[in-house]
Amino acid sequence: MSDFAIFQTGGKQYRVKAGDIVKVEKLDAEGKVEFDQVLMVGDKIGTPFVSGAKVIADVVEQKRADKILVFKKKRRQNYRRTKGHRQFITVLKITEIKG
């Protein structure tokens, strides 16, 4: 088992080790999830991915992130718009790194 790994999902990259809890873009999954797009495991660097490496995680919950406010303004034009947004996320607990 390796010390840490960097994997890619949802267009973002995450540095994790076994036991970490990570919030990622929404995944349509329950139970266990395997990620095979592993960029780095310990001191092994992939080109672009490390062959045979996997990050295995358990889905803890599906939820929505905190609300962010999007505020637009143009000065001296009496133009103001406010919008809110809550992104859907999946909370994962990393169980194992195979590399």
Contacts in CASP RR format, 6 or more apart in sequence:
PFRMAT RR
TARGET T0000
AUTHOR 0000-0000-0000
METHOD contacts of the structure
MODEL  1
MSDFAIFQTGGKQYRVKAGDIVKVEKLDAEGKVEFDQVLMVGDKIGTPFV
SGAKVIADVVEQKRADKILVFKKKRRQNYRRTKGHRQFITVLKITEIKG
1 18 0 8 1.000
1 96 0 8 1.000
1 97 0 8 1.000
1 98 0 8 1.000
2 41 0 8 1.000
2 42 0 8 1.000
2 97 0 8 1.000
2 99 0 8 1.000
3 17 0 8 1.000
3 42 0 8 1.000
4 15 0 8 1.000
4 16 0 8 1.000
4 17 0 8 1.000
4 41 0 8 1.000
4 42 0 8 1.000
4 97 0 8 1.000
5 15 0 8 1.000
5 16 0 8 1.000
5 17 0 8 1.000
5 38 0 8 1.000
5 40 0 8 1.000
5 41 0 8 1.000
5 42 0 8 1.000
5 53 0 8 1.000
5 55 0 8 1.000
5 97 0 8 1.000
5 99 0 8 1.000
6 13 0 8 1.000
6 14 0 8 1.000
6 15 0 8 1.000
6 16 0 8 1.000
6 38 0 8 1.000
6 39 0 8 1.000
6 40 0 8 1.000
7 13 0 8 1.000
7 14 0 8 1.000
7 16 0 8 1.000
7 35 0 8 1.000
7 37 0 8 1.000
7 38 0 8 1.000
7 39 0 8 1.000
7 55 0 8 1.000
8 14 0 8 1.000
8 35 0 8 1.000
8 37 0 8 1.000
8 38 0 8 1.000
8 39 0 8 1.000
9 24 0 8 1.000
9 25 0 8 1.000
9 27 0 8 1.000
9 35 0 8 1.000
9 37 0 8 1.000
10 24 0 8 1.000
10 25 0 8 1.000
11 25 0 8 1.000
12 24 0 8 1.000
12 25 0 8 1.000
13 39 0 8 1.000
14 22 0 8 1.000
14 24 0 8 1.000
16 22 0 8 1.000
16 55 0 8 1.000
16 94 0 8 1.000
16 97 0 8 1.000
17 94 0 8 1.000
17 97 0 8 1.000
18 94 0 8 1.000
18 95 0 8 1.000
18 96 0 8 1.000
18 97 0 8 1.000
19 93 0 8 1.000
19 94 0 8 1.000
19 95 0 8 1.000
20 93 0 8 1.000
20 94 0 8 1.000
21 60 0 8 1.000
21 91 0 8 1.000
21 92 0 8 1.000
21 93 0 8 1.000
21 94 0 8 1.000
22 57 0 8 1.000
22 91 0 8 1.000
22 92 0 8 1.000
22 93 0 8 1.000
22 94 0 8 1.000
23 65 0 8 1.000
23 89 0 8 1.000
23 90 0 8 1.000
23 91 0 8 1.000
23 92 0 8 1.000
24 89 0 8 1.000
24 90 0 8 1.000
24 92 0 8 1.000
25 87 0 8 1.000
25 88 0 8 1.000
25 89 0 8 1.000
25 90 0 8 1.000
26 62 0 8 1.000
26 87 0 8 1.000
26 88 0 8 1.000
26 89 0 8 1.000
26 90 0 8 1.000
27 33 0 8 1.000
27 59 0 8 1.000
27 90 0 8 1.000
29 59 0 8 1.000
29 90 0 8 1.000
30 59 0 8 1.000
31 58 0 8 1.000
31 59 0 8 1.000
32 56 0 8 1.000
32 57 0 8 1.000
32 58 0 8 1.000
32 59 0 8 1.000
32 95 0 8 1.000
33 56 0 8 1.000
33 57 0 8 1.000
33 58 0 8 1.000
33 59 0 8 1.000
33 92 0 8 1.000
34 54 0 8 1.000
34 55 0 8 1.000
34 56 0 8 1.000
34 57 0 8 1.000
35 54 0 8 1.000
35 55 0 8 1.000
35 56 0 8 1.000
35 57 0 8 1.000
36 49 0 8 1.000
36 52 0 8 1.000
36 53 0 8 1.000
36 54 0 8 1.000
37 49 0 8 1.000
38 46 0 8 1.000
38 49 0 8 1.000
38 50 0 8 1.000
38 52 0 8 1.000
38 53 0 8 1.000
38 54 0 8 1.000
38 55 0 8 1.000
38 99 0 8 1.000
39 45 0 8 1.000
39 46 0 8 1.000
39 48 0 8 1.000
39 49 0 8 1.000
39 50 0 8 1.000
40 46 0 8 1.000
40 50 0 8 1.000
41 50 0 8 1.000
41 53 0 8 1.000
41 97 0 8 1.000
41 99 0 8 1.000
44 50 0 8 1.000
44 53 0 8 1.000
44 99 0 8 1.000
50 99 0 8 1.000
52 98 0 8 1.000
52 99 0 8 1.000
53 97 0 8 1.000
53 98 0 8 1.000
53 99 0 8 1.000
54 97 0 8 1.000
54 98 0 8 1.000
54 99 0 8 1.000
55 94 0 8 1.000
55 96 0 8 1.000
55 97 0 8 1.000
55 98 0 8 1.000
56 94 0 8 1.000
56 95 0 8 1.000
56 96 0 8 1.000
56 97 0 8 1.000
56 98 0 8 1.000
57 92 0 8 1.000
57 93 0 8 1.000
57 94 0 8 1.000
57 95 0 8 1.000
58 92 0 8 1.000
58 93 0 8 1.000
58 95 0 8 1.000
59 90 0 8 1.000
59 91 0 8 1.000
59 92 0 8 1.000
60 91 0 8 1.000
60 92 0 8 1.000
60 93 0 8 1.000
61 90 0 8 1.000
61 91 0 8 1.000
62 88 0 8 1.000
62 89 0 8 1.000
62 90 0 8 1.000
62 91 0 8 1.000
63 88 0 8 1.000
63 89 0 8 1.000
63 91 0 8 1.000
64 86 0 8 1.000
64 87 0 8 1.000
64 88 0 8 1.000
64 89 0 8 1.000
65 86 0 8 1.000
65 87 0 8 1.000
65 88 0 8 1.000
65 89 0 8 1.000
66 86 0 8 1.000
67 84 0 8 1.000
67 85 0 8 1.000
67 86 0 8 1.000
68 84 0 8 1.000
68 85 0 8 1.000
68 86 0 8 1.000
69 82 0 8 1.000
69 83 0 8 1.000
69 84 0 8 1.000
70 82 0 8 1.000
70 83 0 8 1.000
70 84 0 8 1.000
70 85 0 8 1.000
71 80 0 8 1.000
71 81 0 8 1.000
71 82 0 8 1.000
72 79 0 8 1.000
72 80 0 8 1.000
72 81 0 8 1.000
72 82 0 8 1.000
73 79 0 8 1.000
73 80 0 8 1.000
73 81 0 8 1.000
END
